Amino acid sequence: MSNRRQFFGELVGGAAVTGLVSPGRVLGANDRVRFGIIGAGARGMEIFQAAIKCPNVEAVTAADVYTGRFKAVKELVPQIKTCRDFRELLDDKSIDAVLIATPQHQHVLNFVPAIQAGKDVFQEKTMAFNPGHARRMKKAFQGSGRVVQIGMQMNSAPGLQKVRELATAERMGQITALQAFHFRNSPHGGWLRKIPPDCDAAHVDWPAFEGEAKSVPFDPQRYMNWRFYWDYSGGNVFENMVHQVGFWYGALGWNIPEAVTMTGANFRSPQMQVPDTMQVVMHQPEKALFTWSSMFGNNYYSEGYDYLYGSGGTLIHDQSDNVAYLPQGRRGRRDAAAGGASEPPIGKGGYKEFTGEHMQNFFDCVRSRKEPVCPFEIGFRSAIACQMAIASYRQQRTVRWDPATEEIV
């Protein structure tokens, strides 16, 4: 193709696929779901393995711009088809659903054509890279009838419902603050990847990887360690803050922040453009402050430790999905009348993984046509909150959300 960038713009804008929307197959409650995956990197393989463990599904095609990804996929599903161009996957009318786990700047380029091709979508977080991408994805999704699950797996954990049950006005009083933490003691956040010998221009479709990002010569570091670069990544805000924001927005029904301020720096991760130590303050329209602290130089609070503060009590949620309620004035054991005689072991367990449950919920909804536990709307709101944080950090000012124009100002 002579002008791939022009093609991507037309495709996502709708000009290249006008009139090609497909209703997809109509599935019964016990029908097999045929799916494909776009993006078979580290996270892609995690959700792919979760998907093939679900009952009555069939992995049909894997698409990735780097041919080096296909060996691992075929080791799991020897008969699977592979392709470098994801449009080949979308052209297969027998495929019901797609899992999208590409770098964040590519999400809109995969999501919009998938919806327009009549596919249900499991979309990895952060859902959208910037407000323009979010609006394009929203336009494609609205009225499509497609099932969309956003890949924030903690929303499939039992703790979300426990939080809803405990975070009542009777127990919490007036909620005015939420503090969330994500701590690692690892330079570069543990994201630094070695460059495989075959990661070169012959095996990577570099223009397809770049998508709508600025054009630069092929660079294997930019490809393999894309999380380090602003052109493709929102750093740990897009990697992990989004999980905690999505969990609490889902549990409490909170909306996009009115204003966001972020500060930070890069102290021990010299290969990254994005910060490794940061503080985000979100002014919620619900009359509460939502703060998020993250660092790669200490793991005291672990990878997910949250406090919800109200005039009547405190609610705690940790990375193991433990939930505890402490009435105002108490610091030890929670009130027996509030849900149990003893406090769960908050902070004493490791990270608990719910990707399998999240994927099963997606496939169940593909069959039932019900709304998944982490629907498009939660993906949209959490993505905008994260985008506002990055805009604040890079512009060194407080930013606000204009709901009328859906722009960060």
Backbone hydrogen bonds, N-H to C=O, Kabsch-Sander energy under -0.5 kcal/mol:
donor,donor_aa,acceptor,acceptor_aa,energy
7,F,3,N,-1.9
8,F,4,R,-2.6
9,G,5,R,-2.2
10,E,6,Q,-2.2
11,L,7,F,-3.0
12,V,8,F,-2.6
13,G,9,G,-1.8
14,G,10,E,-1.1
14,G,11,L,-0.6
15,A,10,E,-1.0
16,A,10,E,-1.4
17,V,14,G,-0.9
18,T,14,G,-0.5
20,L,17,V,-2.3
22,S,116,Q,-0.6
27,L,25,R,-0.7
31,D,28,G,-1.3
33,V,56,N,-1.9
34,R,32,R,-0.6
35,F,58,E,-2.7
36,G,97,A,-1.9
37,I,61,T,-2.1
38,I,99,L,-3.2
39,G,37,I,-0.6
39,G,63,A,-3.0
45,M,41,G,-2.6
46,E,42,A,-1.4
47,I,43,R,-2.3
48,F,44,G,-2.1
49,Q,45,M,-2.4
50,A,46,E,-1.8
51,A,47,I,-2.2
52,I,48,F,-2.4
53,K,49,Q,-0.8
54,C,51,A,-1.5
57,V,54,C,-0.6
58,E,33,V,-2.5
60,V,35,F,-3.2
60,V,58,E,-0.6
61,T,35,F,-0.7
62,A,81,K,-2.4
63,A,37,I,-3.0
64,D,83,C,-1.9
67,T,65,V,-0.6
67,T,203,H,-2.2
69,R,66,Y,-1.8
70,F,67,T,-1.5
73,V,69,R,-1.1
74,K,70,F,-2.5
75,E,71,K,-1.7
76,L,72,A,-0.9
76,L,73,V,-0.7
77,V,73,V,-2.5
80,I,77,V,-2.0
81,K,60,V,-2.6
83,C,62,A,-1.9
86,F,84,R,-0.7
88,E,85,D,-1.8
89,L,85,D,-0.6
90,L,86,F,-1.8
91,D,87,R,-1.7
92,D,89,L,-1.3
93,K,91,D,-0.9
95,I,92,D,-1.5
96,D,34,R,-2.4
97,A,34,R,-1.7
98,V,120,D,-2.6
99,L,36,G,-2.4
100,I,98,V,-0.5
100,I,122,F,-3.0
101,A,38,I,-2.9
101,A,99,L,-0.6
105,H,232,Y,-0.9
106,Q,103,P,-2.0
107,H,104,Q,-1.0
109,L,106,Q,-0.6
110,N,106,Q,-1.4
110,N,107,H,-0.7
111,F,107,H,-3.3
112,V,108,V,-1.6
114,A,110,N,-1.7
115,I,111,F,-2.5
116,Q,112,V,-2.5
117,A,113,P,-1.6
118,G,115,I,-1.7
119,K,114,A,-2.4
120,D,96,D,-2.3
121,V,147,V,-2.5
122,F,98,V,-2.6
123,Q,121,V,-0.7
123,Q,149,Q,-2.6
124,E,100,I,-2.5
124,E,122,F,-0.6
125,K,151,G,-0.6
134,A,130,N,-2.4
135,R,131,P,-2.4
136,R,132,G,-2.0
137,M,133,H,-2.4
138,K,134,A,-2.4
139,K,135,R,-2.5
140,A,136,R,-1.8
141,F,137,M,-2.3
142,Q,138,K,-2.6
144,S,141,F,-2.4
148,V,146,R,-0.5
149,Q,121,V,-2.3
150,I,374,C,-2.9
151,G,123,Q,-3.0
152,M,150,I,-2.6
153,Q,151,G,-0.6
155,N,152,M,-2.0
156,S,153,Q,-2.1
157,A,154,M,-1.5
160,L,157,A,-1.4
161,Q,157,A,-0.5
161,Q,158,P,-0.5
162,K,158,P,-1.7
163,V,159,G,-2.6
164,R,160,L,-1.9
165,E,161,Q,-2.1
166,L,162,K,-2.0
167,A,163,V,-2.9
168,T,166,L,-1.8
172,M,168,T,-3.3
173,G,169,A,-1.7
175,I,173,G,-0.7
176,T,309,Y,-1.7
177,A,309,Y,-1.3
178,L,289,L,-2.5
179,Q,307,Y,-2.8
180,A,291,T,-2.4
181,F,305,Y,-1.4
182,H,293,S,-2.3
183,F,302,S,-3.2
184,R,295,M,-2.7
186,S,184,R,-0.6
186,S,296,F,-1.1
189,G,186,S,-2.0
190,G,187,P,-1.5
191,W,188,H,-2.1
199,C,196,P,-1.8
200,D,198,D,-2.0
203,H,200,D,-1.3
204,V,200,D,-1.3
205,D,65,V,-2.3
206,W,204,V,-1.7
209,F,205,D,-2.0
210,E,206,W,-2.6
211,G,207,P,-1.9
213,A,210,E,-2.8
223,Y,219,D,-1.9
224,M,220,P,-3.0
225,N,221,Q,-2.6
226,W,223,Y,-0.9
228,F,225,N,-2.0
229,Y,226,W,-1.7
232,Y,229,Y,-1.5
233,S,229,Y,-1.7
237,V,234,G,-0.9
238,F,234,G,-0.9
238,F,235,G,-0.5
239,E,235,G,-1.7
240,N,236,N,-2.7
241,M,236,N,-2.1
242,V,237,V,-1.5
243,H,240,N,-0.6
244,Q,240,N,-1.4
245,V,241,M,-2.8
246,G,242,V,-2.8
247,F,243,H,-2.2
248,W,244,Q,-2.1
249,Y,245,V,-2.8
250,G,246,G,-2.0
251,A,247,F,-2.3
252,L,248,W,-2.8
253,G,249,Y,-1.6
258,E,283,H,-2.8
259,A,283,H,-1.0
260,V,399,V,-2.4
261,T,281,V,-2.3
263,T,279,Q,-2.3
265,A,277,T,-2.3
267,F,265,A,-0.6
272,M,269,S,-2.1
273,Q,228,F,-2.9
274,V,228,F,-0.8
276,D,265,A,-1.7
277,T,265,A,-1.9
278,M,294,S,-2.7
279,Q,263,T,-2.7
280,V,292,W,-2.7
281,V,261,T,-2.9
282,M,290,F,-3.0
283,H,259,A,-3.1
283,H,281,V,-0.5
284,Q,282,M,-0.9
284,Q,288,A,-2.7
287,K,284,Q,-1.4
288,A,284,Q,-0.8
289,L,176,T,-2.1
290,F,282,M,-2.8
291,T,178,L,-2.9
291,T,289,L,-0.6
292,W,280,V,-2.4
293,S,180,A,-2.4
294,S,278,M,-2.3
295,M,182,H,-1.3
296,F,276,D,-1.1
298,N,184,R,-1.7
302,S,299,N,-1.0
304,G,302,S,-1.3
305,Y,181,F,-1.4
306,D,317,H,-3.1
307,Y,179,Q,-3.1
308,L,315,L,-3.2
309,Y,177,A,-3.0
309,Y,307,Y,-0.5
310,G,313,G,-2.5
311,S,174,Q,-1.4
312,G,172,M,-2.9
313,G,172,M,-0.8
313,G,310,G,-0.7
314,T,326,L,-2.8
315,L,308,L,-2.6
316,I,324,A,-2.9
317,H,306,D,-2.1
318,D,322,N,-1.7
319,Q,304,G,-1.2
321,D,318,D,-2.1
324,A,316,I,-2.2
326,L,314,T,-3.0
328,Q,312,G,-2.1
330,R,327,P,-2.3
338,A,335,D,-1.5
339,G,336,A,-1.3
340,G,336,A,-1.2
346,I,344,P,-2.9
348,K,345,P,-2.0
352,K,319,Q,-2.2
358,H,354,F,-2.2
359,M,355,T,-2.6
360,Q,356,G,-2.2
361,N,357,E,-2.2
362,F,358,H,-1.7
363,F,359,M,-2.3
364,D,360,Q,-2.5
365,C,361,N,-2.0
366,V,362,F,-1.9
367,R,363,F,-1.5
368,S,364,D,-2.5
369,R,365,C,-2.8
378,I,375,P,-0.6
379,G,375,P,-1.8
380,F,376,F,-2.7
381,R,377,E,-2.5
382,S,378,I,-2.4
383,A,379,G,-1.9
384,I,380,F,-2.3
385,A,381,R,-2.1
386,C,382,S,-2.0
387,Q,383,A,-2.7
388,M,384,I,-2.6
389,A,385,A,-1.6
390,I,386,C,-2.1
391,A,387,Q,-2.5
392,S,388,M,-2.4
393,Y,389,A,-2.4
394,R,390,I,-2.6
395,Q,391,A,-2.1
396,Q,392,S,-1.2
397,R,392,S,-1.4
399,V,260,V,-2.3
401,W,258,E,-1.6
402,D,407,E,-2.7
406,E,402,D,-1.9
407,E,402,D,-1.2
409,V,400,R,-2.9
409,V,407,E,-0.5
